[in-house]
């Protein structure tokens, strides 16, 4: 599935996988994140080697999208809400800058905590 938008240069199509990879890279750059986990296998607690598997992109109308991120956090003395907010802001900024589309919501699912 592709996301399509139009601008002064014409039609632009970007795959959900490409957007997922951009989001995954921005998540992994956040302090306190150990890794991403597939939404289907989060009960196993396996850290993924394929980054985009822990990110789900849902398209909306008007060139916008919702993004769900499934993460394993590190208990490093920083509150989970602060790390989650950092992830939300980083993903929103990175994807909007890359795709030129609006990210309505970024939902962070904390699957596990490593000590």
C-alpha positions in Angstrom: 0.0 0.0 0.0 1.3 3.4 -0.8 0.6 6.9 0.5 0.0 9.5 -2.2 0.2 13.2 -2.1 0.3 16.0 -4.6 2.4 19.2 -4.5 3.8 21.7 -7.0 6.1 19.1 -8.4 3.4 16.6 -9.1 2.2 13.3 -7.6 4.4 11.7 -5.0 3.8 8.0 -3.8 5.7 6.7 -0.8 5.3 3.1 0.5 4.2 2.5 4.1 7.3 0.4 4.5 9.5 3.4 3.7 7.6 5.5 6.2 7.9 2.7 8.8 11.7 2.6 8.3 12.0 6.4 8.8 9.9 6.2 11.9 11.9 3.2 13.2 15.2 5.0 12.8 13.9 8.0 14.7 12.6 5.8 17.5 15.9 4.0 17.9 17.7 7.3 18.2 15.7 8.2 21.4 17.3 7.8 24.8 15.8 4.9 26.8 14.7 2.7 23.8 16.2 -0.8 23.6 14.4 -1.9 20.5 11.2 -2.3 18.5 8.9 -5.3 18.7 6.4 -6.6 16.2 2.8 -6.0 17.3 2.1 -9.7 16.6 5.0 -11.1 18.7 5.1 -8.6 21.6 4.2 -11.3 24.1 7.5 -13.1 23.3 9.5 -9.9 23.9 11.9 -10.4 21.0 13.8 -7.4 19.8 13.5 -7.2 16.0 16.4 -7.0 13.6 14.1 -5.7 10.9 13.3 -2.2 12.1 10.1 -1.5 10.3 8.2 -4.5 11.8 7.6 -2.6 15.1 5.9 0.3 13.4 2.3 0.3 12.0 1.2 3.1 9.6 -2.5 3.8 9.1 -3.6 6.1 6.4 -6.3 8.7 6.9 -7.9 11.1 4.4 -6.4 14.5 3.5 -2.8 13.2 3.2 -2.5 12.3 6.9 -1.6 9.2 8.9 -1.5 7.6 12.3 1.5 5.7 13.5 1.7 3.0 16.2 5.1 2.2 17.6 5.8 -1.0 19.7 8.9 -0.5 21.9 11.0 -2.1 24.6 12.3 0.6 27.0 15.4 0.6 29.2 14.9 1.5 32.8 17.5 4.3 33.0 16.1 6.7 35.6 14.0 8.6 33.0 10.2 8.3 33.3 8.4 6.3 30.7 6.1 9.3 29.9 9.2 11.4 29.1 10.7 8.7 26.8 7.2 8.3 25.1 6.9 12.0 24.5 10.4 12.1 23.0 9.5 9.2 20.7 6.2 10.9 19.7 7.9 14.2 18.8 10.8 12.5 17.0 8.6 10.3 14.9 6.2 13.1 14.0 9.0 15.4 13.0 11.0 12.8 11.0 8.1 11.4 9.1 6.5 14.8 8.3 9.8 16.1 7.1 10.5 13.0 5.0 7.0 12.4 3.5 5.6 15.9 3.4 2.4 14.5 5.0 0.7 15.2 8.3 1.1 12.8 11.2 -2.1 13.1 13.3 -1.2 10.7 16.1 1.8 8.7 17.2 0.8 6.1 19.8 3.7 4.5 21.7 3.0 1.0 23.0 5.5 0.0 25.8 5.7 -3.7 25.4 8.5 -4.5 27.9 11.0 -2.8 30.2 14.6 -3.9 30.5 16.6 -3.3 33.7 
